[in-house]
Amino acid sequence: MQQKIINVEQSEYWNEKSGPKWVKNENALNERLSILTDELFSRAKIKASDKVLDIGCGGGDTTFRVSKLLADGGHVVGADISHTLLNHAKGKFSYIDKINFVHCDAQNYSFDENYFDKVISRFGVMFFGNPSEAFKNIHGSLKTNGSLNFVCWTNMMENEFIIEGMDIITKYTQKVLPEVTKDPGPFAFSDPEYVNEILESAGFKNINIHKVYTSISTKDSAEQDAELLMGIGPRARILSEENLSSAKISMIKNEIIQLCEQRQNGNEITYKACLNYVSANK
Ligand SMILES: C[S@@+](CC[C@H](N)C(=O)[O-])C[C@H]1O[C@@H](n2cnc3c(N)ncnc32)[C@H](O)[C@@H]1O
């Protein structure tokens, strides 16, 4: 695939400040997302000779996983808007000749037309300023009958991993849970009708949105888990907006550790999760 001119606007939700946080928590997140990643891959049915595009590839975990499925003729492009994450992914995986990383805004980047057999994404397509334009662009990059498969969150309240500990944080900060809207962000695609509309308007056919109840689990200690919960999602946002004393932070952390301990069964902490697996064809 030829390199094209890159014109990247930072997305409103994802900017270079988000990258280091993601890199820091990368291994912990990859462990927790493993069940749903398996499900995404079982749906995408990647073949050894496929040309695959991984949108919002972040640190490249899924791009690497695609590369392991490929043989002669197969190729995978990991596309991401974050320099930090893409450089991190390149550092780990650039030695693999079946992988190319492209720094771009996937909403308007000139991908090769009619080139990819498969487009996949794990939580990387909910941040577009103009989702219809973005999916038109993605549609153009697919071969006829090529397929799109991505996984996104359903509504926040059905995802314990996202909301656990929120009551404690709001109690100490007097802040309320941010309202979920269709603005770019992790929950922008909670509403299946909205996703269907976007994909239809972009020209996709055979659109299927499958709501799946699953789990997110970890073998981390309750303390490690509490630290992660406080470092990601709306909890982290609220905490970063408040100038809390270290005494208050440790009170919050201790209470969240207790919640994590209550979830511990054997050496595993588990959260209920609810996801939309979306598939469509060109
Ligand atoms: C929640 S992270 C998911 C990362 C990765 N897919 C994973 O599961 O580890 C969302 C990713 O989408 C990327 N992203 C956001 N907006 C983008 C855009 N317009 N074009 C390309 N990548 C984008 C972010 O930089 C980030 O890496």
The ligand as an SDF file (V2000), in Angstrom:
LIG
                    3D

 27 29  0  0  0  0  0  0  0  0999 V2000
  -10.1490    3.2730   23.0030 C   0  0  0  0  0  0  0  0  0  0  0  0
   -8.7200    3.3790   22.0210 S   0  0  0  0  0  0  0  0  0  0  0  0
   -8.6430    1.7570   21.3180 C   0  0  0  0  0  0  0  0  0  0  0  0
   -7.2680    1.3750   20.8660 C   0  0  0  0  0  0  0  0  0  0  0  0
   -7.1100   -0.0290   20.2990 C   0  0  0  0  0  0  0  0  0  0  0  0
   -8.0500   -0.2860   19.2250 N   0  0  0  0  0  0  0  0  0  0  0  0
   -7.2420   -1.0810   21.3780 C   0  0  0  0  0  0  0  0  0  0  0  0
   -8.3030   -1.6950   21.4880 O   0  0  0  0  0  0  0  0  0  0  0  0
   -6.2540   -1.2890   22.1120 O   0  0  0  0  0  0  0  0  0  0  0  0
   -9.2710    4.3610   20.6430 C   0  0  0  0  0  0  0  0  0  0  0  0
   -8.2130    4.5740   19.5970 C   0  0  0  0  0  0  0  0  0  0  0  0
   -8.8030    5.2460   18.4710 O   0  0  0  0  0  0  0  0  0  0  0  0
   -7.8630    6.2150   17.9890 C   0  0  0  0  0  0  0  0  0  0  0  0
   -8.5970    7.2340   17.2320 N   0  0  0  0  0  0  0  0  0  0  0  0
   -9.4970    8.1300   17.7060 C   0  0  0  0  0  0  0  0  0  0  0  0
   -9.9700    8.8940   16.7060 N   0  0  0  0  0  0  0  0  0  0  0  0
   -9.3710    8.4710   15.5710 C   0  0  0  0  0  0  0  0  0  0  0  0
   -9.4320    8.8650   14.2060 C   0  0  0  0  0  0  0  0  0  0  0  0
  -10.2370    9.8560   13.8190 N   0  0  0  0  0  0  0  0  0  0  0  0
   -8.6650    8.2090   13.2960 N   0  0  0  0  0  0  0  0  0  0  0  0
   -7.8390    7.2110   13.6860 C   0  0  0  0  0  0  0  0  0  0  0  0
   -7.7230    6.7900   14.9770 N   0  0  0  0  0  0  0  0  0  0  0  0
   -8.4840    7.3980   15.9020 C   0  0  0  0  0  0  0  0  0  0  0  0
   -7.2020    6.7220   19.2600 C   0  0  0  0  0  0  0  0  0  0  0  0
   -5.9940    7.3950   19.0160 O   0  0  0  0  0  0  0  0  0  0  0  0
   -7.0490    5.4420   20.0550 C   0  0  0  0  0  0  0  0  0  0  0  0
   -5.8560    4.7710   19.7680 O   0  0  0  0  0  0  0  0  0  0  0  0
  1  2  1  0
  2  3  1  0
  2 10  1  0
  3  4  1  0
  4  5  1  0
  5  6  1  0
  5  7  1  0
  7  8  2  0
  7  9  1  0
 10 11  1  0
 11 12  1  0
 11 26  1  0
 12 13  1  0
 13 14  1  0
 13 24  1  0
 14 15  1  0
 14 23  1  0
 15 16  2  0
 16 17  1  0
 17 18  1  0
 17 23  2  0
 18 19  1  0
 18 20  2  0
 20 21  1  0
 21 22  2  0
 22 23  1  0
 24 25  1  0
 24 26  1  0
 26 27  1  0
M  CHG  2   2   1   9  -1
M  END
$$$$
